[in-house]
Amino acid sequence: MASEYDLKKELLTRRLVDKIASDASFRDAMVTKPAEALAAAGFTKDLEELNKSAQVAGYAAAQPNFTDSWGCIGL
């Protein structure tokens, strides 16, 4: 059985992949300015909440954050 954190991460990953697949300008921005692209698309709050969930659940020590300090997705 997957944890709540794992389910949230999977859902957010699917949303990001769908956005990347369907929006060429977002896809290009993710390559050149990922933090800005994520913020403009409304993903910043979701990513911050996921990272907080990881810390609370103890995942932060065992796994990398969902995004690194440059805003790159760390799956």
Secondary structure, 3 states (H helix, E strand, C coil): CCCHHHHHHHHHHHHHHHHHHHCHHHHHHHHHCHHHHHHHCCCHHHHHHHHHHHHHHCHHHHCCCCECCCCCECC
